[in-house]
Amino acid sequence: MITVTALPAFSDNYLWLLEKEGVAAVVDPGDAAVVQAALAARQLRLAAILITHHHPDHIGGLAALAAATGAKVYGPRLESAAIKGLEVLLDDGDAVTLDALGIQLEVIAVPGHTLGHIAYFEPQQRLLFCGDTLFVGGCGRLFEGTPGQMHASLARLAALPGDTAVYCAHEYTLSNYDFAASVEPDNAELAAEFTRLQQLRADGIATVPGSIARERSLNPFMRCAEPSVAASVACHEGRELADPIEVFAALRRWKDGHRPRIR
């Protein structure tokens, strides 16, 4: 079995360390020092570096970490011009075989946050490393892609098994749930989960990973076809919305301008 450990970095990033029998891989090493400290503390050899997209908080430590460890670097082919040091260029449907850890990861193209963003899915333990595409209770901003692309990307992730663990890259959960409560103020299940998550953070416990089943039930960005979400967004827009993609686009605009009451 693979052990997955969160390595907090910056103000709210999680770098994910996968380990088994003294060997490790890391997802999106924005800070090399954080990863190197964890490797030294656990006496691990880093075999692989997995990149989801090109933003600095995800690749900032890549060069130093690769130079120090000799780990093989995997990442999205479509963003190879923006990510120096990629050795294995990945496309949708590719597989990453990490023999030293005894796992194979499926590559899923999830454009929207960036155009070449990819996610990694390990089907045996059902582990999803999705970068900034899907968050617990939310989704990434559309810096490069279109609402249609992001809606389709989230639909692909929603189709994964419900017990898939969602290892996203940021602790944005409370602000995401604050927004979700604005969209569905009468959703009792959402309110109860929000209370539980607030207690976790008050106790200093991470809210990540989430699960695909919970995101399908409570994340408004995965529920744009639900009448309650569509009606709330239409009310906020002051007009009827044609389809779930238009609902998603309006929902993302609403979130972008939302000022959370809690962080």
C-alpha positions in Angstrom: 0.0 0.0 0.0 1.1 3.5 -0.8 1.2 6.0 2.0 0.3 9.6 1.1 1.4 12.5 3.2 0.6 16.2 2.9 3.5 18.5 3.0 2.1 22.0 3.7 3.8 24.8 1.8 3.4 28.6 1.4 0.1 29.8 2.9 -2.3 27.1 1.8 -0.6 24.7 -0.6 -0.3 20.9 -0.1 2.5 19.0 -1.8 1.8 15.3 -1.9 4.4 12.8 -0.9 3.7 9.2 -2.0 5.9 6.5 -0.3 6.4 2.8 -0.1 9.3 0.8 1.4 11.8 3.7 1.4 11.0 5.1 -2.1 8.9 8.2 -2.8 7.3 10.3 -5.4 6.1 13.9 -5.0 3.3 15.8 -6.7 3.8 19.5 -7.6 6.8 20.4 -5.6 6.5 24.1 -5.4 9.0 24.3 -2.6 12.1 22.0 -2.8 13.2 22.6 0.8 9.9 21.3 2.2 10.2 18.1 0.1 13.9 17.6 0.9 13.2 18.0 4.6 10.5 15.3 4.5 12.7 12.9 2.5 15.5 13.3 5.0 13.2 12.9 8.0 11.7 9.7 6.6 15.0 8.4 5.0 13.3 8.2 1.6 14.8 8.1 -1.9 12.8 10.2 -4.4 12.2 8.3 -7.6 9.7 10.5 -9.4 8.3 14.1 -9.6 4.8 14.4 -11.0 3.6 17.8 -12.3 0.0 18.7 -13.0 0.4 22.2 -14.5 2.8 25.1 -14.9 2.0 27.6 -12.1 5.0 28.6 -10.0 3.6 27.3 -6.7 3.5 23.9 -8.3 6.9 23.8 -10.1 9.0 26.3 -8.1 11.1 23.6 -6.5 11.3 21.3 -9.5 14.8 22.2 -10.8 16.5 22.1 -7.4 14.7 18.9 -6.4 15.5 17.1 -9.6 19.2 18.2 -9.4 19.5 17.0 -5.8 17.8 13.7 -6.2 18.0 12.6 -9.8 14.3 11.8 -9.7 12.6 11.4 -13.1 10.2 14.3 -13.9 6.8 13.7 -15.5 4.4 16.4 -16.7 1.9 17.6 -19.3 3.2 17.7 -22.9 0.9 20.7 -23.6 2.8 22.7 -21.0 6.3 21.5 -21.7 7.3 24.9 -23.1 6.5 26.5 -19.7 7.9 23.8 -17.5 11.7 23.4 -17.7 13.1 20.0 -16.9 10.2 17.7 -17.9 11.6 14.3 -19.0 8.5 12.3 -19.7 5.8 14.2 -21.5 2.3 13.0 -20.8 -1.0 13.2 -22.8 -4.5 12.2 -21.9 -4.8 8.4 -21.5 -1.2 7.8 -20.9 0.0 5.6 -18.0 2.8 6.4 -15.6 4.4 3.2 -14.2 6.4 3.7 -11.1 8.0 0.3 -10.6 9.8 1.4 -7.4 6.5 2.1 -5.7 4.6 -0.7 -7.4 1.9 1.5 -8.9 0.6 2.7 -12.2 -1.1 6.1 -12.5 -3.6 7.0 -15.2 -3.2 10.4 -16.8 -6.5 12.5 -17.2 -6.5 15.7 -19.2 -8.4 18.3 -17.2 -8.1 21.7 -19.0 -9.8 24.7 -17.6 -7.5 26.2 -14.9 -4.7 26.0 -17.5 -5.0 24.5 -21.0 -2.6 21.6 -20.4 -3.5 20.7 -16.9 -3.5 17.0 -16.1 -4.5 14.8 -13.2 -3.1 11.5 -12.0 -5.4 8.6 -10.9 -4.2 5.5 -9.1 -7.0 3.0 -9.6 -6.1 0.3 -7.0 -6.2 2.5 -3.9 -8.3 5.1 -5.8 -6.1 8.1 -5.3 -6.6 11.2 -7.4 -4.0 14.0 -7.6 -5.9 16.8 -9.3 -3.8 19.9 -8.8 -6.0 23.0 -9.1 -8.8 21.5 -11.1 -11.1 20.1 -8.4 -11.0 21.4 -4.8 -12.9 20.2 -1.8 -16.1 22.1 -2.3 -14.9 24.1 -5.3 -12.8 24.2 -8.5 -10.0 26.3 -9.9 -10.3 29.6 -11.5 -10.4 29.7 -15.3 -7.0 31.4 -16.1 -6.7 29.9 -19.5 -9.5 27.6 -20.4 -13.2 28.0 -21.0 -16.3 27.2 -18.9 -17.1 24.4 -21.2 -13.6 22.8 -20.8 -13.7 23.0 -17.0 -17.2 21.7 -16.8 -16.2 18.7 -19.0 -13.0 18.2 -16.9 -15.1 18.1 -13.7 -17.5 15.7 -15.3 -14.6 13.3 -16.1 -13.5 13.4 -12.5 -17.1 13.0 -11.2 -17.2 9.7 -13.2 -14.4 8.2 -11.1 -15.5 5.8 -8.3 -17.2 7.5 -5.4 -14.6 6.3 -2.8 -11.7 7.9 -4.8 -9.7 10.2 -2.5 -9.3 13.7 -3.8 -5.9 15.0 -3.1 -6.1 18.6 -4.3 -3.3 21.2 -4.0 -4.8 23.8 -1.7 -6.6 24.2 1.6 -9.5 26.3 0.2 -12.3 24.2 1.8 -13.8 26.7 4.2 -14.1 29.5 1.7 -15.5 27.1 -0.8 -18.1 25.8 1.6 -18.9 29.4 2.6 -19.7 30.1 -1.1 -21.6 26.8 -1.5 -23.8 27.8 1.5 -24.6 31.0 -0.4 -25.7 29.0 -3.4 -27.8 26.5 -1.5 -28.7 28.1 1.9 -31.4 25.5 2.6 -29.2 22.4 2.0 -29.0 20.7 5.4 -26.4 18.2 4.4 -24.1 20.9 3.1 -24.6 22.9 6.4 -23.8 19.9 8.5 -20.6 19.1 6.5 -19.6 22.8 6.7 -19.8 22.6 10.5 -17.7 19.4 10.6 -15.1 21.0 8.3 -14.9 24.1 10.4 -14.2 22.0 13.5 -11.4 20.2 11.6 -9.7 23.4 10.8 -10.2 24.7 14.3 -8.4 21.6 15.5 -5.6 22.2 13.0 -6.6 19.2 10.9 -6.5 19.3 7.1 -9.8 19.0 5.2 -8.1 17.2 2.3 -8.4 14.6 1.0 -12.0 14.7 0.1 -13.9 12.1 -1.9 -15.5 12.0 -5.3 -18.8 10.9 -3.7 -18.9 13.9 -1.4 -18.0 16.3 -4.2 -20.7 14.9 -6.4 -23.2 15.5 -3.5 -22.1 18.9 -2.2 -19.7 20.7 -4.6 -21.9 23.2 -6.5 -19.5 23.1 -9.5 -20.2 19.4 -9.9 -24.0 20.0 -9.5 -24.8 22.5 -12.2 -27.5 20.3 -13.6 -29.3 20.1 -10.2 -32.4 22.2 -10.1 -31.6 23.8 -6.8 -28.2 25.0 -8.0 -29.4 26.1 -11.4 -32.3 28.1 -9.9 -30.0 29.8 -7.4 -27.6 30.8 -10.1 -30.3 32.0 -12.4 -31.7 34.1 -9.5 -28.3 35.6 -8.9 -27.9 36.4 -12.6 -31.4 37.7 -12.9 -32.1 35.7 -16.0 -32.8 32.1 -17.2 -29.7 30.0 -18.1 -29.8 27.7 -21.1 -27.8 24.7 -19.9 -25.4 23.3 -17.2 -22.4 24.9 -19.0 -24.0 28.3 -18.8 -24.9 27.7 -15.2 -21.3 26.7 -14.5 -20.0 29.9 -16.2 -22.3 32.1 -14.1 -21.4 30.1 -11.0 -17.7 30.6 -11.5 -18.2 34.4 -12.1 -20.2 34.5 -8.9 -17.5 32.7 -6.9 -14.8 35.0 -8.4 -16.6 38.0 -6.9 -17.6 36.3 -3.7 -16.1 37.6 -0.4 -16.0 34.7 2.0 -17.2 35.3 5.6 -14.8 32.6 6.8 -11.4 31.3 5.6 
